[in-house]
Amino acid sequence: MLKRYFPALLITILFLACADPSKEDQLKKLKQEKAKLDAQITVLEKETSKGDTLKKKKTVVITAVQDTVFEHYIDVQGNVDARENVNVSSRIPGVITGIFVKEGQTVSKGQTLAQVDDQILRANQAELRTQLDLANTMFQKQQNLWNQKIGSEVQYLNAKNQKENLERKMSTLQDQMGQARIISPINGTVDAVISKLGDNAAPGTTSFRVVNNSNLRILANIAEAYSGKVKTGDVVVLNFPDIDKQIRTKIGFAARVIDPLSRTIKVEVPLQPDPALRPNMMAQIKIIDYSAPKAIVIPVNVIQYSLGKPYVIVAQNGMAKRREIVLGRTYNDKAEIKSGLQPGENIVTIGYQGLNDNDLIQQ
């Protein structure tokens, strides 16, 4: 409003000055009023400019950039496997006459799980023991006579041979009787009792399953494309989604030969004993194939592109600054920045869309 009266005020001053030199007092007074108005105009202009500036500022969220460890992974899926997961069967055919364990029971190596009918073998053993006792008696007598130089050497040797043959037969029969017992070949837990009393047992037919849960591993197949990046000793992160558990460990074995059918390599990761882990449990394996100990890492979604070149918006002194960057590797929602940012700088993480160089911003 004040600017509208300036032209009229100036004309009045000039008119009075020219019309009547005696009215200097009036002219002086008007000049003082003009100076006062100029001061008021200046104040109002500053206040108006400040209000316009506040209205133009855009509200954003900024995050300080820090150097951290960046890791890139090869993601594969595997399964928990027991190294000692044994299907136990009888070593000889026969009817099961006794079962001595139940499911969930802990057993030791060599412990008898069941008995196969050995009645005929025991009868043969009793008959053979009688013959062996007689042979031992005859040998002792022939040996005493031979020591006294009585009788022939042939009689002594025949008695000795008869005794030794029967001893070998007894040893063989005892082995056969031992095979009539179904025994556990490992230390572990009886996971399944498949056979029942009266069932016919036979070699190759599973009667029990025994598992050693203290000796578990992860098995996975890695695609041929990654075979050159995976080796024994590489660090891996194991995720078990069903039990919400994560383990960081190392690859125990990575095959050097590619399977011709699946075009994969076998990878084995040993596990420490853990009661929460079970054979055949699913595991997500993240094999670290790249690691940078001091890297600038930012969210992938804040990266924008102009003419194919990536950039981010940096906050500096209340203003938005476009900063071109050089990208490294990305994994999931994180990106490694090779150059363009320094630790401690602030980037706009929310509200960066539509910001240009020198736009005013506020948090």
Secondary structure, DSSP 8 states (H G I E B T S, - for coil): -GGGGHHHHHHHHHHHHHH-GGGHHHHHHHHHHHHHHHHHHHHHHHHHHHHHHHHH-EE-EEEE--EEEEEEEEEEEEEEEES-EEEEE-SS-EEEEEE---TT-EE-TT-EEEEE--HHHHHHHHHHHHHHHHHHHHHHHHHHHHHTT-S-HHHHHHHHHHHHHHHHHHHHHHHHHHHTEEE-SSSEEEEEE---TT-EE-TTSEEEEEE-TTSEEEEEEEEGGGGGG--TT-EEEEEETTTTEEEEEE-SEE-SS--TTT-EEEEEEE----TT--TT-EEEEEEEEEEEEEEEEEEGGG-EEETTEEEEEEEETTEEEEEE-EEEEEETTEEEEEES--TT-EEEEES-TT--TT-BEE-
